[in-house]
Every structure is written in C-alpha cells, then in structure tokens.
Amino acid sequence: MNSNKLSSLLETLNPNERKLLIFYTEDQKDLSRIVQHLIHNAYTNSKDLYKAIFKSKTYDDKRLRNALYTLNKYVERIIALRYFEEDPSINNYILMKHCSQYNLSKEYNGYLQKLKQQTDIPESSNLLFCYLSQKIHLEYLEEKKRQFIQEELIKKDQLLDAYYFKEKLWNLFEIDIYKNIYQFEYTPNLSAYIQSIDISSFHFAKSSLQFLKLLLLMMEEFENDNHFQKAVRLLEETYENIPAKDLRPYYIAVINYAIKKFNTGKKEYLKELFRIYTLQIKHKVLLNEKNYLEPYAYKNITTIALQNKEFVWVKTFLEEYSNFLPKEEKENAYQYNLANYYYFTGSYKQCLRLLQTVQFSDVYYNLDARSMLLKIYFEEKEWNLLHDHCFAFKAFVLRQEGISEQHKTGYLNLIKWTNKLSNAVFDTRKRKLIAEKISGQKKISELKWLTEQIEKLS
C-alpha cells in the first residue's frame, strides 16, 4: 500500500469527513497516529512515516503496510459515503435493494415512495439508478406474486429507453466533436437509427432528448441557424425541468457552437454569446460542481461582454463573480480582466498602471497582459516604448517551454507584424502589403485588432 495514494485521498476529504475518519480510528492506536500525522504533515517516505509513528521501534514494513491498507479502506468508504449521500437516486437504490433482500416490507414501501417521487419528475437527475431501482421493484413484485406489474413494467422500460437514448445522443455529439479534432474514422452503431427516433412519445428526459437531437442537427447542418435558435429557446423554456448537472454541459455546447459561428464571420453571434452567458447566470449553472467559476469562463464572459460594449454589466460581473474563482487563481484572473475592462473603456492610464504593477504568475495571463500593453503603446503612438516592449515580449515568449508551439507562433507573429506596421504608419504601400500578407492567416494572435489598426491608418 503506497502512502502517497493515502495522502492524496486524505487531502480530498472535507473537515467533517476528516472528523469521521478520526472517529473510526480513535480506538486503533496505530491508525489514529497515522491519520493525525498525515493530516498535519506531508508524506515523504515509508521509513520516515514509520519513525514518526512508532518512534524508536525497528522498522516493520509489514506492520506499516497492513495499517495503511486498513486506513485506506476507511478513507475509500468515507469517499463512497459522500457520493451516496449526495445523490438521492443512488441512496434509494441501495436501500431498496437491502430492504428487498431482507424482506423489510414496511421499510421497502417507504423507499418505494421515494422512487415514485423521483420518477414523477420527467427529467430525473439520475435515470440509470431510477431504472435499476425500478428493476428491483419488478423483481420484488414477482417474488411476492403480485398481479399489478403491468404499469411498473412499462415504467421500467420507459426509464431504460430514456437513459439509453440520452447517453447515446450525447455520445454521438462527442464523437462528432473529437473526430473533427483528432481526425479519426468511426461510425457508431445505430447512429442513423438513434437520430431518426421520434421522441415525442417518450415519458422521461423529453427536454434533454429534444435538445440533444437539435445539438446533432447543429453539427450536421452547420449553416442552418434555426437549429441553434430552437436549442437556446428550448433551454430557456425548460431549464427548470433539466437537472443542473445536465444543463451546464448543454450550455457549454451551444456556447462552443456560437463561438465557431462567430469565428466564421457571423458577427451577430457576438450578441448571441452574451445572451447565452446571461442565461447561464440567470439559470444558476455558471458555477461548476465545486461551486467555483473556472477562470477561463470568467475571462471569456468578460471579453464577450466588453466586445458587446456592456461596460456597466462587466464591472458588476467582475466584482461579484471574483468571489467564486479558485483561491489560487483569483488574483491573476481578477487583475487581468479588470485591466481588460480598462482597455476596452479607453482608460489606458489605469490599464497601464495595473499591468505595470501586477506580476502575473500564470504564463497565459502574462502573455495576454503583454499583448494588451503592446496594443496600448501602438494605439497611443508610443513608438519607442512599443519597440522596447516588442523586444522584451519576444524574448519572454521564446523562453516559455510550457506553452504550445501554436501559441508561441501566434504571439511571435503578433509582435512581428505590429513592429512592421509601426514602421509603415506613413507608408500606404507598405501598409497595403502587410494587409495582403496577414489576410486569412490563422497563426496570428490578435489578428482582428491588427486588421482594425491597418483600416484606421488608411
């Protein structure tokens, strides 16, 4: 048993779970001492751990391994208990199975009522365990020789259909996405049949199934904007029925579609993106399962809102949602996006002051902050500062080993062409030549900005 594994699992326990582990082990001295040590000290190696726990006693690998194995089992049970408690469907399934096995009829009926409550909701949060619970109930009725199984049998079949088709449609969508990214060939079984199914007669997960079919149509008929509009309208109208754990990835899917549309030149999708982000906030599905806002989402929402000139909205969003950023990334994310707000609102002095005083520990925020400085120096015609900055910026990019070649190329091309453009401010012919060379290129960071600067100089 590797104590590294145990240490890693221990770190994921919340304070109440740690108290429970201490309670479980309080009458087992070896285990109790190991728990207390690992809670307060980082694991180095087994011999150091043994020495810290058993003091002057001779190292006994078997004794330590047995203790760690037992302790790991306790931790695994506590983690399993968390998920058992968090999902009522799993909880109810296990208890129905237990009561059925031990013939606890009264108790079983109580859990059966809970199953009925869960399946009274058309968009049940866990169709798989509702189906498995319904399956137990059919077995229970058959064992008791009950006659009224027709309705329950139909319900079981409906739950299975909803679970299978929902999972299959999402799989088809994911396969389409990754086939485009990784260029592989694969045709899923029953794919054409699944998409042709009329889901109007489905009792469970109808809204999700309708949305997933629209999502596939959005992929297959990319030029048809109607599928997108219907999908967003469906989410807006049925969000209260769809479980939050499903609604969040659904919104991410339509956001990615809208970004793709915008990148093909459909400028109206800029407004659509802002509308979708505001719906995410309204429907309370912006935060992830840990109740955090991912920094990339914070940045994307801010940028889209700024591009839509929603400046008052952005300021409120930045302040309110900074509290939901992961602690270790909060400062970088907040300061960068505030600087971006100042840049978009033309408050260049405040933007410069912020960018020149804040040290970004995240390399990508650092790169984007340097890009922002480059844009300000160019727009303010600070040519000496711009050339010095370009030299330092290029050296910084070349030093970065942890970023992709694609990112490196994008930033290096931005520096190269901004420098060339600054030297062509008064030369129409050179500017025209630059415009021709960068037209249609995808390997230039801030290409849209560069193009706008050429147009402004014309």
C-alpha positions in Angstrom: 0.0 0.0 0.0 1.5 3.3 -1.1 1.1 6.1 1.4 1.3 8.6 -1.4 -2.1 7.3 -2.5 -3.5 7.6 1.0 -2.1 11.1 1.4 -3.7 12.2 -1.9 -7.1 10.8 -0.9 -6.9 12.3 2.6 -6.4 15.8 1.0 -9.7 15.4 -0.7 -11.7 14.9 2.5 -13.6 17.9 3.9 -13.4 18.8 7.6 -16.4 16.7 8.6 -15.1 13.7 6.7 -11.8 14.0 8.5 -13.6 14.1 11.8 -15.4 10.9 10.8 -12.1 9.2 9.9 -10.6 10.2 13.3 -13.8 8.8 15.0 -13.4 5.5 13.1 -9.8 5.1 14.1 -9.7 6.5 17.7 -9.6 3.1 19.3 -6.9 1.8 17.0 -3.7 3.5 18.1 -1.6 2.7 15.0 -4.2 4.0 12.6 -5.1 7.0 14.8 -1.4 8.1 14.9 -1.0 7.7 11.2 -4.2 9.8 10.5 -3.0 12.6 12.8 0.4 12.6 11.3 -0.7 12.7 7.6 -3.3 15.3 8.3 -0.7 17.7 9.6 2.5 16.6 7.7 3.4 15.9 4.1 4.3 12.3 3.3 8.0 11.8 2.4 8.7 8.1 2.5 7.6 5.0 4.4 10.6 4.8 6.8 10.2 8.5 7.9 6.5 7.8 8.4 7.2 4.7 10.5 9.7 6.5 12.6 7.3 9.4 13.3 4.5 7.0 14.3 6.4 4.2 16.1 9.3 6.3 17.4 12.3 4.1 18.4 10.9 0.8 17.2 12.6 -1.2 14.5 11.2 -0.6 11.0 8.5 -3.2 10.2 7.4 -2.9 6.6 4.6 -5.5 7.0 3.1 -3.7 10.1 3.1 -0.4 8.3 1.6 -1.8 5.0 -1.2 -3.5 6.9 -2.0 -0.3 8.8 -2.0 1.8 5.6 -4.1 -0.8 3.8 -6.8 -0.8 6.6 -6.7 3.0 6.8 -7.1 3.3 3.0 -10.2 1.2 3.2 -11.7 3.5 5.8 -10.9 6.6 3.6 -12.5 4.9 0.5 -15.7 4.1 2.4 -15.9 7.7 3.6 -15.5 9.0 0.0 -18.1 6.5 -1.2 -20.4 7.7 1.6 -20.2 11.2 0.2 -21.5 10.2 -3.2 -24.1 8.0 -1.6 -25.4 11.0 0.4 -25.2 13.5 -2.5 -27.3 11.5 -4.9 -30.8 10.5 -3.7 -31.2 8.1 -6.6 -28.1 6.0 -5.6 -29.1 6.2 -2.0 -32.6 5.0 -2.6 -31.4 2.2 -5.0 -29.1 0.7 -2.3 -31.7 0.9 0.4 -34.4 -0.6 -1.8 -32.1 -3.5 -2.6 -31.2 -4.0 1.0 -34.8 -4.0 2.2 -35.9 -6.3 -0.6 -33.2 -8.8 0.3 -34.1 -8.8 4.0 -37.8 -8.8 3.4 -38.4 -5.5 5.2 -41.7 -4.7 3.6 -42.6 -1.6 5.6 -39.2 0.0 5.1 -39.2 -1.1 1.5 -42.5 0.7 0.8 -41.1 3.9 2.3 -38.2 3.8 -0.2 -40.6 2.8 -3.0 -42.5 6.1 -2.4 -39.2 8.0 -2.7 -38.6 6.2 -6.1 -42.1 7.3 -7.2 -41.3 10.9 -6.2 -38.0 10.8 -8.2 -39.7 9.3 -11.3 -42.7 11.7 -11.1 -40.1 14.3 -12.4 -39.9 13.9 -16.2 -36.2 15.0 -16.2 -35.0 12.7 -13.4 -31.4 13.6 -12.3 -30.2 10.0 -12.4 -32.1 7.9 -14.9 -29.7 5.0 -14.5 -30.3 4.4 -10.8 -34.0 5.2 -11.2 -34.1 2.4 -13.8 -32.1 0.0 -11.6 -34.4 0.8 -8.6 -37.5 0.1 -10.8 -35.9 -3.2 -11.9 -35.6 -4.2 -8.2 -39.2 -3.3 -7.7 -40.3 -5.6 -10.6 -38.2 -8.4 -9.1 -39.8 -7.7 -5.7 -43.4 -7.8 -7.1 -42.6 -11.0 -9.0 -41.3 -12.6 -5.8 -44.3 -11.6 -3.9 -46.6 -13.0 -6.6 -48.3 -9.6 -7.1 -50.5 -9.2 -10.1 -50.3 -5.4 -10.7 -46.9 -5.4 -12.5 -48.0 -4.1 -16.0 -47.7 -0.4 -15.1 -44.4 -0.9 -13.3 -43.0 -3.0 -16.2 -43.9 -0.1 -18.7 -42.3 2.4 -16.4 -39.1 0.3 -16.2 -38.9 0.2 -20.0 -39.5 3.9 -20.3 -36.7 4.7 -17.9 -34.3 2.4 -19.8 -35.2 4.0 -23.1 -34.7 7.5 -21.7 -31.4 6.6 -20.1 -30.0 4.8 -23.2 -31.1 7.3 -25.8 -29.9 10.3 -23.8 -26.5 8.7 -23.3 -26.3 7.6 -26.9 -27.2 11.0 -28.3 -24.6 12.7 -26.1 -22.0 10.1 -27.2 -22.8 10.8 -30.9 -22.3 14.5 -30.3 -19.0 14.0 -28.5 -17.7 11.6 -31.2 -18.5 14.2 -33.9 -16.6 16.8 -32.0 -13.5 14.7 -31.4 -13.5 13.2 -34.9 -13.0 16.8 -36.2 -10.2 17.5 -33.7 -8.2 14.2 -33.9 -9.1 13.2 -37.5 -10.2 9.6 -36.9 -12.8 7.5 -38.6 -15.6 5.8 -36.6 -19.3 5.3 -37.3 -21.1 4.4 -34.0 -23.6 1.5 -34.1 -27.2 2.5 -34.6 -26.2 6.2 -35.1 -28.6 6.8 -38.0 -31.4 4.9 -36.3 -31.0 6.7 -33.0 -31.2 10.1 -34.7 -34.4 9.1 -36.6 -36.3 8.1 -33.4 -39.4 10.2 -32.7 -39.0 11.1 -29.0 -42.5 12.8 -28.7 -43.8 9.7 -27.1 -41.0 9.5 -24.5 -42.2 9.9 -20.9 -38.8 10.7 -19.3 -36.0 13.1 -20.3 -38.0 14.6 -23.2 -36.5 18.1 -23.0 -32.9 16.7 -22.9 -33.6 14.3 -25.8 -35.1 17.2 -27.9 -32.1 19.3 -27.1 -29.6 16.6 -27.9 -31.2 15.9 -31.3 -31.0 19.6 -32.0 -27.4 19.6 -31.0 -26.6 16.9 -33.5 -28.5 18.8 -36.2 -26.5 21.9 -35.4 -23.3 19.9 -36.1 -24.6 18.2 -39.2 -26.3 21.3 -40.8 -23.9 24.0 -39.5 -25.2 26.6 -41.9 -28.8 26.3 -40.6 -29.1 28.8 -37.8 -32.7 27.7 -36.9 -31.4 24.6 -35.0 -29.3 26.8 -32.8 -32.2 29.2 -32.1 -34.5 26.3 -31.3 -32.0 24.8 -28.9 -31.4 28.0 -27.0 -35.2 28.6 -26.8 -35.7 25.1 -25.5 -33.1 25.6 -22.8 -34.7 28.9 -21.8 -38.2 27.4 -21.6 -37.4 24.0 -20.0 -34.4 24.8 -17.8 -36.4 24.3 -14.6 -37.0 20.6 -15.6 -33.5 19.8 -16.7 -31.1 18.8 -13.9 -28.3 21.3 -13.3 -25.6 18.7 -13.9 -27.0 18.3 -17.5 -27.9 21.9 -18.1 -24.4 23.1 -17.6 -22.8 21.0 -20.4 -25.7 21.8 -22.6 -25.0 25.5 -22.3 -21.2 24.8 -22.9 -22.2 23.0 -26.1 -24.2 25.9 -27.5 -21.5 28.4 -26.4 -18.9 26.5 -28.4 -21.2 26.3 -31.4 -21.8 30.1 -31.2 -18.0 30.8 -30.9 -17.5 28.6 -34.0 -20.1 30.6 -35.9 -18.6 33.9 -34.8 -15.2 32.7 -36.0 -16.6 32.0 -39.5 -17.6 35.7 -39.8 -21.2 35.6 -38.4 -20.8 38.8 -36.3 -24.4 38.6 -34.9 -23.2 35.6 -32.8 -21.4 38.0 -30.6 -24.7 39.2 -29.2 -25.9 35.5 -29.1 -22.9 34.6 -27.0 -23.6 37.4 -24.5 -27.3 36.3 -24.3 -26.3 32.7 -23.6 -23.9 33.7 -20.9 -26.5 35.8 -19.2 -28.9 32.9 -19.4 -26.3 30.7 -17.7 -26.2 33.2 -14.9 -29.9 33.5 -14.7 -30.4 29.7 -14.6 -27.6 29.3 -12.0 -25.5 26.9 -14.0 -22.4 29.1 -14.4 -20.5 27.5 -11.5 -19.0 24.0 -11.6 -19.9 21.1 -9.3 -17.4 22.5 -6.7 -19.3 25.9 -6.8 -16.3 27.5 -8.5 -16.2 29.6 -11.6 -13.4 28.4 -13.9 -11.0 31.3 -14.7 -11.3 30.7 -18.5 -15.1 31.2 -18.3 -14.6 34.4 -16.2 -12.3 35.7 -18.9 -14.4 34.6 -21.9 -17.6 36.1 -20.4 -15.8 39.4 -19.6 -14.3 39.6 -23.1 -17.6 38.8 -24.9 -19.5 41.4 -22.7 -16.8 44.0 -23.4 -17.0 43.4 -27.1 -20.7 44.0 -26.8 -20.0 47.3 -25.0 -21.8 46.1 -21.9 -19.4 48.0 -19.7 -21.6 48.6 -16.6 -22.6 44.9 -16.7 -19.0 43.8 -16.9 -17.9 45.9 -13.8 -20.6 44.3 -11.7 -19.8 40.9 -13.0 -16.1 41.2 -12.3 -16.7 42.2 -8.7 -19.5 39.8 -7.9 -18.0 36.7 -9.6 -14.4 37.1 -8.5 -15.6 35.6 -5.2 -16.3 32.3 -7.0 -12.8 32.0 -8.5 -10.5 29.3 -7.1 -8.4 31.0 -4.4 -5.0 30.2 -6.0 -6.1 31.8 -9.3 -8.4 34.6 -8.1 -5.8 37.4 -8.1 -4.4 36.8 -11.6 -7.9 36.4 -13.1 -9.4 39.4 -11.4 -6.5 41.8 -12.1 -6.1 40.7 -15.8 -9.9 41.1 -16.5 -10.0 44.4 -14.7 -7.1 45.6 -16.9 -9.0 44.3 -20.0 -12.1 46.4 -18.8 -9.9 49.5 -18.6 -8.5 48.8 -22.0 -11.9 48.4 -23.7 -13.3 51.5 -21.9 -10.3 53.6 -23.2 -8.9 54.1 -19.7 -5.4 53.4 -20.9 -3.6 55.1 -17.9 -5.5 52.9 -15.4 -4.8 49.9 -17.6 -1.1 50.6 -17.9 -0.8 51.3 -14.1 -2.4 48.0 -13.3 -0.4 46.0 -15.9 2.9 47.6 -14.8 2.4 46.9 -11.1 0.8 43.4 -11.1 3.1 40.3 -11.5 1.1 37.6 -13.2 2.2 34.2 -12.0 0.1 32.4 -14.7 2.0 32.4 -18.0 -1.1 32.8 -20.2 -2.3 35.9 -18.3 1.3 37.2 -18.5 1.3 36.7 -22.3 -2.1 38.3 -22.7 -1.2 41.2 -20.5 1.9 41.8 -22.6 -0.3 41.7 -25.7 -2.5 44.4 -24.1 0.5 46.6 -23.4 1.6 46.2 -27.0 -1.8 47.3 -28.3 -1.9 50.4 -26.0 1.6 51.5 -27.0 0.7 51.2 -30.7 -2.7 53.0 -30.3 -1.1 55.7 -28.3 1.7 56.0 -30.8 4.4 55.5 -28.2 6.8 54.1 -30.8 9.9 53.9 -28.6 8.1 52.2 -25.8 6.5 49.9 -28.4 9.8 48.8 -29.9 11.4 48.2 -26.5 8.4 46.2 -25.4 8.3 44.1 -28.6 12.0 43.2 -28.0 11.3 42.1 -24.3 8.0 40.4 -25.3 9.7 38.3 -28.0 12.4 37.2 -25.5 9.7 36.3 -23.0 7.8 34.2 -25.5 10.9 32.3 -26.6 11.8 31.5 -23.0 8.5 29.8 -22.4 8.8 26.0 -22.6 5.4 25.1 -21.1 3.3 26.6 -23.9 2.3 25.0 -27.2 4.1 25.9 -30.5 0.8 27.1 -31.8 0.6 29.7 -29.0 4.2 30.7 -29.4 3.8 31.2 -33.2 0.6 33.3 -32.6 2.3 35.7 -30.2 5.6 35.9 -32.2 3.6 36.8 -35.3 1.7 39.5 -33.4 5.0 41.1 -32.3 6.5 40.8 -35.8 3.5 42.3 -37.7 2.9 45.1 -35.1 6.5 46.1 -35.4 6.3 46.1 -39.2 3.0 48.1 -39.1 4.5 50.7 -36.7 7.3 51.3 -39.3 4.7 51.7 -42.1 2.4 54.3 -40.4 3.2 56.9 -43.1 3.7 54.4 -46.0 0.5 53.4 -47.7 2.2 50.9 -50.0 3.8 49.1 -47.1 0.5 49.0 -45.1 -1.3 47.5 -48.1 1.4 44.9 -48.5 1.1 44.0 -44.8 -2.7 43.8 -45.1 -2.3 41.3 -48.0 0.2 39.2 -46.2 -1.8 38.8 -43.0 -5.1 38.4 -44.7 -6.6 35.0 -44.0 -3.8 33.9 -41.7 -4.8 32.0 -38.6 -1.5 31.9 -36.8 -1.5 35.5 -35.6 -2.7 36.4 -32.2 -5.0 39.5 -32.1 -5.4 39.3 -35.9 -8.7 41.2 -35.7 -7.0 44.0 -33.8 -4.2 44.2 -36.3 -6.6 44.4 -39.2 -8.5 47.2 -37.5 -5.4 49.2 -37.0 -4.5 49.0 -40.7 -8.0 50.2 -41.6 -7.7 53.1 -39.1 -4.4 54.2 -40.7 -5.9 54.1 -44.3 
